[in-house]
Amino acid sequence: MSYCRWFLVFVVGLLSTSLMAQMRVDFQSPVSFVLKVNGHLVNQLPCYRIGFDWETKEKKFQLVTLLADGDSVAQTLNYKAGYHQQFALQQVKNVWKWQLSGENTWNLDTTQYAEVVALDPIYAGSKLCDEPMREDQWQVFSGEVQSNLMSSQKLQTIAMLSAGSCCSVDQWLKLMNQFELEDDKLAFLTAIKSRIYDWDNRMKLADSFLVERNRNKALQLLSL
């Protein structure tokens, strides 16, 4: 039976102990698994046990468990601050589910901060895609768009290079500002509206229009 002997330390958000809830979690399963927490892969190779320290502003964490037989389990667990909680993967009505199997009080050892790997928090709003384009990818993408002089060429480049990808509202806003005419900006919105990651923040794109008629058109494009 394989076992993840290392103990992972994860921090979500800022290292501000006064605002953070701290806990230690330990997942044990009768079948080997790979665990994703808030969209981040914890282990590359399947194993039977994973433990890590958790510090977060959120009141829950989202798990996706990939079992060795190809099955998967998606589950949201609420934290209990200041506790070491153990979870066991069990079958409930033929469905796998993480069940709390034990807990005791615990305090985070701040000397471990030197080993902390920082993770971005999961986005809490509605999303039309799984994740935004990485910053290094976006820099290349933006450079390719900017290298075109004509608006039609910029739009073609955006359609070609962003296929299958999403960008954050702030990333799209920077690209939209490369267009001078608001009609071109509306064409831009039409092309990218289905590839906005943080959909709940989309009104920032509409707010960039100065002409009320165009802003109303943008709002209509960005309506649910």
MARRO-762067 format. One record per residue (C-alpha): residue number from 1; x, y, z. Coordinates in Angstrom, 1 decimal. Each point is the difference from the previous one (the first is absolute). Layout:
i | u | v | w
NUM | X | Y | Z
...
REM end
This chain:
i | u | v | w
1 | 0.0 | 0.0 | 0.0
2 | 1.5 | 3.3 | -1.1
3 | 0.0 | 3.0 | 2.4
4 | 0.8 | 3.6 | -0.5
5 | 2.6 | 0.4 | 2.7
6 | 0.6 | 3.7 | -0.5
7 | -2.2 | 2.5 | 1.8
8 | -1.2 | 2.8 | -2.3
9 | -0.5 | 3.5 | 1.2
10 | -2.4 | 2.1 | -2.0
11 | -1.1 | 3.6 | 0.6
12 | -2.9 | 1.5 | -1.9
13 | 0.0 | 3.8 | -0.1
14 | 2.2 | 2.3 | 2.2
15 | 2.1 | -1.1 | 2.9
16 | -2.0 | 2.0 | 2.5
17 | -0.6 | -2.2 | 3.1
18 | -2.5 | 2.4 | 1.5
19 | -2.3 | -0.4 | -3.0
20 | 0.7 | -3.6 | -0.8
21 | -1.6 | -3.2 | 1.2
22 | 2.6 | -2.7 | 0.6
23 | -0.5 | -3.8 | -0.2
24 | 1.8 | -3.2 | -0.8
25 | -1.7 | -2.6 | -2.2
26 | 0.8 | -3.6 | -0.6
27 | -1.7 | -2.1 | -2.7
28 | 0.2 | -3.8 | 0.0
29 | -1.6 | -2.3 | -2.6
30 | -0.3 | -3.7 | -0.5
31 | 0.8 | 0.6 | -3.7
32 | 2.9 | 2.1 | -1.4
33 | -1.0 | 3.6 | -1.1
34 | 1.2 | 3.3 | -1.3
35 | -1.3 | 3.1 | 1.8
36 | -0.8 | 3.5 | -1.4
37 | -0.8 | 2.7 | 2.5
38 | -1.6 | 3.2 | -1.3
39 | 1.2 | -0.9 | -3.5
40 | 3.6 | -0.7 | 1.0
41 | 1.5 | -3.4 | -0.4
42 | 1.4 | -1.2 | 3.4
43 | 1.7 | -3.2 | -1.1
44 | 1.2 | -1.2 | -3.4
45 | 0.1 | -3.8 | 0.8
46 | -3.0 | -1.8 | 1.5
47 | 0.4 | -1.0 | 3.7
48 | -2.1 | -1.1 | 2.9
49 | 0.6 | 2.9 | 2.4
50 | 0.6 | 3.7 | -0.2
51 | 0.3 | 2.6 | 2.8
52 | 0.6 | 3.7 | -0.2
53 | -0.3 | 3.2 | 2.0
54 | -2.8 | 2.4 | -1.1
55 | -0.3 | 3.7 | 0.6
56 | -2.7 | 1.9 | -1.7
57 | -2.5 | 2.9 | 0.1
58 | -2.6 | -2.2 | -1.6
59 | -2.4 | -2.1 | 2.1
60 | 0.2 | -3.0 | -2.3
61 | 2.3 | -1.7 | -2.3
62 | -0.9 | -1.9 | -3.2
63 | 1.4 | -3.4 | -0.7
64 | 0.2 | -2.1 | -3.2
65 | 1.2 | -3.5 | 0.7
66 | 1.2 | -2.0 | -3.0
67 | -0.1 | -3.8 | 0.8
68 | 2.4 | -2.4 | -1.5
69 | -2.8 | -1.9 | -1.7
70 | -1.0 | 3.2 | -1.9
71 | -2.9 | 1.0 | 2.2
72 | -0.1 | 3.5 | 1.5
73 | -1.5 | 1.6 | 3.0
74 | -0.9 | 3.8 | 0.3
75 | -0.7 | 1.2 | 3.5
76 | -0.1 | 3.3 | 2.0
77 | 1.2 | -0.2 | 3.6
78 | -0.3 | 2.6 | 2.7
79 | 3.0 | 0.7 | 2.1
80 | 0.1 | -0.1 | 3.8
81 | 2.6 | 2.6 | 1.1
82 | 2.7 | -1.1 | 2.3
83 | -0.7 | -3.7 | -0.4
84 | 1.9 | -3.0 | -1.5
85 | -2.7 | -1.8 | -1.9
86 | 0.3 | -3.5 | -1.5
87 | -2.2 | -1.1 | -2.9
88 | -0.6 | -3.5 | -1.3
89 | -1.3 | -0.7 | -3.5
90 | -3.1 | -2.3 | 0.4
91 | -2.7 | -1.2 | -2.3
92 | -3.5 | 1.3 | 1.0
93 | -2.7 | -1.5 | -2.1
94 | 2.6 | -1.1 | -2.5
95 | 1.3 | 3.5 | -0.3
96 | 3.5 | 0.9 | 1.3
97 | 0.1 | 2.8 | 2.5
98 | 2.5 | 1.5 | 2.4
99 | -1.3 | -0.5 | 3.6
100 | 1.5 | 1.6 | 3.1
101 | 1.6 | -2.8 | 2.0
102 | 1.7 | 1.9 | 2.8
103 | 1.1 | 3.4 | 1.2
104 | 2.0 | 1.7 | 2.8
105 | 1.1 | 3.6 | 0.8
106 | 3.1 | 1.2 | -1.8
107 | 2.1 | 3.2 | -0.6
108 | 1.9 | 0.8 | -3.1
109 | 3.8 | 0.0 | 0.5
110 | 1.1 | 3.4 | -1.3
111 | 3.6 | -1.3 | -0.5
112 | -1.3 | -1.8 | -3.0
113 | -0.7 | 3.2 | -1.9
114 | 3.4 | -0.3 | -1.7
115 | -1.3 | -3.2 | -1.7
116 | -3.4 | 1.4 | -1.0
117 | -1.1 | -0.2 | -3.6
118 | -2.4 | 2.9 | -0.8
119 | -3.2 | -0.9 | -1.9
120 | -2.5 | 2.4 | -1.4
121 | -3.5 | -0.3 | 1.5
122 | -2.7 | -1.6 | -2.2
123 | -2.3 | 2.5 | -1.6
124 | -3.4 | 0.0 | 1.8
125 | -2.2 | 1.4 | -2.8
126 | -1.5 | -1.5 | -3.0
127 | 2.5 | -1.1 | -2.7
128 | -0.4 | -0.9 | -3.6
129 | 3.4 | -1.8 | -0.1
130 | 2.3 | -1.8 | 2.4
131 | 2.9 | 2.4 | 0.3
132 | 1.3 | 3.2 | -1.5
133 | 3.0 | 0.2 | -2.3
134 | 3.3 | 0.0 | 1.9
135 | 1.8 | 3.4 | 0.1
136 | 3.0 | -1.2 | -2.1
137 | -2.5 | -1.4 | -2.6
138 | -2.0 | 3.2 | 0.0
139 | 3.1 | 2.2 | -0.5
140 | 0.8 | -2.0 | -3.2
141 | -3.6 | 0.1 | -1.1
142 | -0.2 | 3.8 | 0.6
143 | 3.2 | 0.6 | -1.9
144 | -1.3 | -1.9 | -3.0
145 | -3.3 | 2.0 | 0.0
146 | 1.9 | 3.3 | 0.4
147 | 2.3 | -0.8 | -2.9
148 | -3.0 | 0.4 | -2.4
149 | -0.8 | 3.6 | -1.2
150 | -3.6 | -0.5 | -1.3
151 | -2.9 | -0.8 | 2.4
152 | -1.2 | -2.8 | -2.3
153 | 3.4 | -1.6 | 0.3
154 | 0.0 | 0.4 | 3.7
155 | -3.4 | -1.7 | 0.3
156 | 1.1 | -2.9 | -2.3
157 | 3.1 | -0.5 | 2.2
158 | -2.1 | 0.0 | 3.1
159 | -2.4 | -2.5 | -1.4
160 | 2.8 | -2.3 | -1.1
161 | 2.3 | 0.2 | 3.0
162 | -2.6 | -0.1 | 2.7
163 | -1.9 | -3.0 | -1.2
164 | -0.5 | -2.4 | 2.9
165 | 1.3 | 2.5 | 2.5
166 | -1.4 | 2.6 | 2.4
167 | 1.3 | 3.3 | 1.3
168 | -0.9 | 2.0 | 3.1
169 | -2.0 | 3.2 | -0.3
170 | 3.1 | 2.0 | 0.7
171 | 1.9 | -1.8 | -2.7
172 | -2.8 | 0.5 | -2.6
173 | -0.3 | 3.7 | 1.1
174 | 3.6 | 0.6 | -0.9
175 | -0.4 | -1.5 | -3.4
176 | -3.3 | 1.8 | -0.6
177 | 1.8 | 3.3 | 0.6
178 | 2.2 | -0.7 | -3.0
179 | -3.1 | 0.9 | -2.1
180 | -0.7 | 3.7 | -0.5
181 | -3.5 | -0.1 | -1.5
182 | -2.9 | -1.2 | 2.3
183 | -1.5 | -1.9 | -2.9
184 | 3.2 | -2.1 | -0.2
185 | -0.2 | -0.4 | 3.8
186 | -3.5 | -1.4 | -0.4
187 | 1.2 | -2.4 | -2.7
188 | 2.7 | -1.0 | 2.5
189 | -2.5 | -0.7 | 2.7
190 | -2.1 | -2.1 | -2.4
191 | 3.1 | -2.1 | -0.8
192 | 1.2 | -0.6 | 3.6
193 | -3.2 | 0.0 | 2.2
194 | -0.1 | -3.8 | 0.3
195 | 3.7 | -0.1 | 1.1
196 | -0.3 | 2.2 | 3.1
197 | 1.3 | -1.7 | 3.1
198 | -1.3 | 2.2 | 2.9
199 | -3.4 | 0.5 | -1.6
200 | -1.4 | 1.7 | 3.1
201 | 2.5 | 2.9 | -0.6
202 | -1.0 | 0.4 | -3.7
203 | -1.7 | 3.4 | 0.5
204 | 3.4 | 1.6 | 0.3
205 | 0.2 | -0.6 | -3.8
206 | -3.3 | 1.8 | -0.6
207 | 1.0 | 2.9 | 2.3
208 | 2.9 | 0.8 | -2.4
209 | -2.4 | 1.3 | -2.7
210 | -0.5 | 3.8 | 0.0
211 | -2.9 | 0.2 | -2.4
212 | -3.2 | -1.1 | 1.8
213 | -1.5 | -1.7 | -3.1
214 | 3.2 | -2.1 | -0.3
215 | 0.0 | -0.7 | 3.7
216 | -3.6 | -1.3 | -0.2
217 | 1.0 | -2.2 | -2.9
218 | 3.0 | -1.3 | 2.0
219 | -2.4 | -0.7 | 3.0
220 | -2.2 | -2.0 | -2.4
221 | 2.9 | -2.0 | -1.3
222 | 1.1 | -0.8 | 3.6
223 | -3.5 | -0.9 | 1.3
224 | -0.5 | -3.5 | 1.3
REM end
